[in-house]
Amino acid sequence: MLPIKEFFNFEKYPFEHEKLFHREGVSDVIDALDQIGPYCQEWLDAVPVNSAENDCEVKHNNWSNCFSTGKFTVIVESSAEFSPDRIISDGEEGFIYISSNTKIVGGTFDLTKGSIFIGQSSSIQGAWICGPTIIGKKTVVRPGAYFRGNVIVGNNCTMRGELKNTVIMDETNFPHPSYLGDSICGYKTHFGNQATAANVNIFGGKSSIKIKVDGERVDTGRRKIGIIMGDKSQVGCNSVSDPGTFLKPGTIVYSLSRINSGIYGPNEILKNKPMEHGVIERVERLK
């Protein structure tokens, strides 16, 4: 129903973490959501933390000029700057890997559930990053960003919002306050200011999310699912998508829209135009 190739063209837009979508048990985009955490952990386990092949500085536990707890390792490659406000860990020894030419100023790094890797020439200021998290090259994470773990962000991205169990592919632009949980966003996707992807039924409970396909309700098998955005799809400012929203490539959502769960696109425009269609009531203002 929701094959990966109908949302993401990895031949045209290569993605370093494409292997996530070829793991055992993954047959469509919904299956991939369950594999984000395990993939992150396996990828981070393969990082050569104690290798001498890179020109880097390795420090344990205490890090100068910041508050820290627990056991951890910090690996800082040459030409990188790392000046965090706080590092949180526990009895398990996680790590933070800072690649070359990356600059990190302030912020909190929480290793209680996993490690954190940050790619070359990236910039992070005043963010809260929980592991396991993988951040690519030349990516900017702005002040106020909150990554809650099981997060993958690609190369050349701009981020500020809240992410949880989410994959963000290359060249994406999520530069304003927003929320993405249990979601996957393809190449060059975009969220406008204050856009939000709901990922849980408003009535709560343990029932799974259902979507309409060709007039019939189909069970996704997941209690939590946000938005799946195909390559080059966009969501405008202050728009909200229901849990289980699927935008195929090139689909654009106008600002101030509420998008019902379901499948849209490809190359479709979803418009909210209350002034044109009489949804907004206009009355004379009394003096």
C-alpha positions as CSV (number, residue, x, y, z in Angstrom):
1,M,0.0,0.0,0.0
2,L,2.8,2.4,0.9
3,P,6.0,1.2,-0.8
4,I,9.2,3.1,-0.1
5,K,9.9,3.8,-3.7
6,E,6.7,5.9,-4.0
7,F,8.0,8.3,-1.4
8,F,11.8,8.4,-1.7
9,N,14.0,8.2,-4.8
10,F,17.4,7.0,-3.5
11,E,18.9,6.7,-6.9
12,K,18.3,10.4,-7.7
13,Y,18.8,11.6,-4.1
14,P,21.2,9.2,-2.3
15,F,20.9,9.0,1.5
16,E,23.7,7.8,3.7
17,H,21.2,5.8,5.9
18,E,19.2,4.2,3.1
19,K,20.1,0.8,4.7
20,L,17.4,1.6,7.3
21,F,14.8,1.0,4.6
22,H,16.3,-2.4,3.6
23,R,16.4,-4.0,7.0
24,E,14.6,-7.3,7.7
25,G,10.9,-6.7,8.2
26,V,10.7,-3.4,6.3
27,S,8.4,-3.7,3.3
28,D,6.8,-0.2,3.4
29,V,7.3,3.3,5.0
30,I,5.3,2.3,8.1
31,D,7.6,-0.7,8.9
32,A,10.6,1.6,8.8
33,L,9.4,3.5,11.8
34,D,10.0,0.5,14.1
35,Q,13.6,0.2,12.8
36,I,14.8,3.7,13.5
37,G,16.0,3.0,17.0
38,P,17.7,-0.4,16.3
39,Y,19.4,1.1,13.2
40,C,20.7,4.1,15.2
41,Q,22.1,1.8,17.9
42,E,23.8,-0.5,15.4
43,W,25.3,2.4,13.4
44,L,26.6,4.1,16.6
45,D,28.0,0.8,17.8
46,A,30.2,0.7,14.7
47,V,31.7,4.2,15.3
48,P,35.5,3.8,16.0
49,V,35.4,5.6,19.4
50,N,38.9,4.3,20.5
51,S,40.5,4.3,17.1
52,A,43.7,6.4,16.5
53,E,43.1,6.7,12.8
54,N,41.6,10.2,13.2
55,D,43.4,13.2,14.6
56,C,41.2,13.7,17.6
57,E,41.1,14.4,21.4
58,V,39.4,11.8,23.6
59,K,38.3,12.7,27.1
60,H,36.3,10.8,29.7
61,N,33.7,11.8,32.3
62,N,34.5,15.4,33.2
63,W,34.4,18.0,30.5
64,S,35.7,21.5,31.3
65,N,33.4,24.4,31.9
66,C,30.2,22.3,31.9
67,F,28.1,20.4,34.4
68,S,28.3,16.6,33.9
69,T,27.1,13.5,35.5
70,G,27.8,9.8,35.0
71,K,30.3,8.0,32.7
72,F,30.8,9.1,29.1
73,T,33.4,9.7,26.4
74,V,33.8,12.7,24.3
75,I,35.7,12.5,21.0
76,V,36.6,15.8,19.3
77,E,38.3,15.7,15.9
78,S,40.7,18.4,14.8
79,S,39.4,21.9,14.1
80,A,36.2,21.1,16.1
81,E,34.9,23.2,19.0
82,F,32.8,21.7,21.8
83,S,31.6,24.0,24.6
84,P,28.4,22.4,26.1
85,D,26.5,23.6,29.1
86,R,25.7,20.1,30.3
87,I,26.4,16.4,29.7
88,I,24.1,13.8,31.3
89,S,24.9,10.1,31.5
90,D,24.4,7.2,33.9
91,G,26.2,3.9,34.7
92,E,26.4,3.1,31.0
93,E,29.3,4.7,29.1
94,G,27.9,6.5,26.1
95,F,29.8,8.8,23.8
96,I,29.6,12.1,21.9
97,Y,31.5,12.2,18.7
98,I,32.3,15.6,17.3
99,S,33.6,15.5,13.7
100,S,36.1,18.0,12.2
101,N,35.2,21.6,11.7
102,T,32.0,21.3,13.7
103,K,31.2,24.0,16.2
104,I,29.0,23.4,19.3
105,V,28.2,26.2,21.7
106,G,26.0,25.6,24.8
107,G,23.2,23.1,25.0
108,T,22.6,19.8,26.8
109,F,23.7,16.3,25.6
110,D,21.8,13.5,27.2
111,L,23.4,10.0,26.8
112,T,21.2,8.1,29.2
113,K,19.6,6.1,26.4
114,G,22.2,6.2,23.7
115,S,25.2,8.0,22.1
116,I,25.4,11.0,19.8
117,F,27.3,11.5,16.5
118,I,27.7,14.9,14.8
119,G,29.1,15.1,11.3
120,Q,31.7,17.3,9.8
121,S,31.2,21.1,9.5
122,S,27.9,21.2,11.4
123,S,26.8,23.8,13.9
124,I,24.8,23.4,17.0
125,Q,23.8,26.2,19.4
126,G,21.8,25.9,22.5
127,A,20.0,22.7,21.7
128,W,19.0,19.7,23.8
129,I,20.1,16.5,22.1
130,C,19.2,13.0,23.5
131,G,20.8,9.9,22.2
132,P,20.7,7.8,20.2
133,T,21.0,10.6,17.6
134,I,22.9,10.8,14.3
135,I,23.4,14.2,12.7
136,G,25.0,14.6,9.3
137,K,27.5,17.0,7.7
138,K,27.0,20.7,7.2
139,T,23.8,20.7,9.2
140,V,22.7,23.6,11.4
141,V,20.8,23.0,14.6
142,R,19.4,26.3,15.9
143,P,18.8,27.3,19.6
144,G,15.8,25.7,21.1
145,A,15.9,22.5,19.1
146,Y,14.9,19.4,21.1
147,F,15.9,15.9,19.8
148,R,14.4,13.3,22.0
149,G,16.3,10.2,20.7
150,N,16.0,7.7,17.9
151,V,16.7,10.7,15.5
152,I,18.5,10.7,12.2
153,V,19.2,14.0,10.5
154,G,20.9,14.1,7.1
155,N,23.4,16.5,5.4
156,N,22.9,20.2,4.7
157,C,19.8,20.5,6.9
158,T,18.5,23.4,9.0
159,M,16.7,22.3,12.2
160,R,15.1,24.0,15.2
161,G,12.0,22.0,16.3
162,E,11.3,19.0,18.4
163,L,12.0,15.5,16.9
164,K,11.3,12.0,18.3
165,N,11.8,8.7,16.5
166,T,12.2,10.6,13.2
167,V,14.3,10.5,10.0
168,I,15.1,13.7,8.2
169,M,16.9,13.2,4.9
170,D,19.4,15.6,3.1
171,E,18.8,19.2,2.2
172,T,15.7,19.5,4.4
173,N,14.6,22.8,6.0
174,F,12.8,22.7,9.3
175,P,14.2,26.0,10.7
176,H,11.4,27.1,13.0
177,P,9.5,25.8,16.1
178,S,7.6,22.6,15.0
179,Y,7.0,19.0,16.0
180,L,7.8,15.8,14.3
181,G,7.3,12.5,16.0
182,D,7.3,9.0,14.5
183,S,7.8,10.5,11.1
184,I,10.0,10.3,8.0
185,C,10.8,13.3,5.8
186,G,12.5,12.9,2.4
187,Y,15.0,14.9,0.4
188,K,14.5,18.7,0.4
189,T,11.3,18.6,2.5
190,H,10.2,21.6,4.4
191,F,8.1,22.6,7.4
192,G,7.0,26.3,7.8
193,N,6.9,28.1,11.2
194,Q,4.8,26.4,13.9
195,A,3.8,23.5,11.6
196,T,2.9,20.4,13.6
197,A,2.5,16.7,12.8
198,A,0.2,15.0,15.3
199,N,1.2,11.4,16.0
200,V,-1.3,10.1,18.5
201,N,-5.1,9.9,18.3
202,I,-6.6,12.8,20.3
203,F,-8.7,10.4,22.3
204,G,-5.5,8.5,23.4
205,G,-5.9,4.9,24.3
206,K,-4.0,2.0,22.8
207,S,-5.9,1.7,19.5
208,S,-3.9,1.9,16.4
209,I,-4.1,4.7,13.8
210,K,-6.5,4.1,10.9
211,I,-6.4,6.0,7.6
212,K,-8.8,6.2,4.7
213,V,-7.7,4.7,1.4
214,D,-10.1,4.7,-1.5
215,G,-13.0,5.3,0.8
216,E,-12.1,2.4,3.2
217,R,-10.5,2.6,6.6
218,V,-7.2,0.8,6.8
219,D,-5.4,0.0,10.0
220,T,-1.7,1.1,10.1
221,G,-1.0,-1.3,13.0
222,R,0.7,1.6,14.9
223,R,-0.6,3.6,17.9
224,K,1.8,6.4,17.0
225,I,2.5,7.6,13.5
226,G,3.1,11.2,12.4
227,I,3.7,12.3,8.9
228,I,5.5,10.7,6.0
229,M,6.8,13.3,3.5
230,G,8.0,12.2,0.1
231,D,10.9,14.0,-1.6
232,K,10.4,17.8,-2.1
233,S,7.0,17.9,-0.3
234,Q,6.2,20.9,2.0
235,V,3.9,21.9,4.8
236,G,3.1,25.6,5.3
237,C,3.1,27.7,8.4
238,N,0.8,26.9,11.3
239,S,-0.6,23.8,9.5
240,V,-1.5,20.6,11.4
241,S,-1.5,17.1,10.0
242,D,-3.5,14.3,11.6
243,P,-1.7,11.1,12.8
244,G,-1.1,8.9,9.7
245,T,-0.7,11.6,7.0
246,F,1.2,10.6,3.9
247,L,2.4,13.1,1.4
248,K,3.9,11.7,-1.8
249,P,6.7,13.6,-3.6
250,G,6.1,17.2,-4.7
251,T,3.0,17.6,-2.5
252,I,2.5,21.1,-1.0
253,V,0.2,22.0,1.9
254,Y,-0.8,25.7,2.2
255,S,-0.4,27.5,5.5
256,L,-3.2,27.3,8.1
257,S,-4.4,24.0,6.8
258,R,-5.7,21.0,8.8
259,I,-4.8,17.8,6.9
260,N,-6.9,14.7,7.6
261,S,-5.1,11.4,7.8
262,G,-4.7,9.7,4.5
263,I,-2.6,9.6,1.3
264,Y,-2.0,12.7,-0.8
265,G,-0.1,13.4,-4.1
266,P,2.2,13.1,-5.8
267,N,2.5,16.6,-7.1
268,E,-0.7,17.8,-5.4
269,I,-1.5,21.2,-3.7
270,L,-3.7,21.2,-0.6
271,K,-5.2,24.6,-0.1
272,N,-6.9,26.3,2.8
273,K,-8.6,29.4,1.3
274,P,-11.3,30.5,3.8
275,M,-11.6,34.1,2.4
276,E,-12.4,32.7,-1.1
277,H,-14.8,30.0,0.0
278,G,-16.8,31.8,2.7
279,V,-15.5,29.9,5.7
280,I,-14.5,33.2,7.5
281,E,-17.5,35.3,8.6
282,R,-17.2,39.0,8.0
283,V,-19.4,41.4,10.0
284,E,-19.4,45.2,10.4
285,R,-17.5,46.6,13.4
286,L,-19.7,48.8,15.5
287,K,-18.3,52.2,16.4
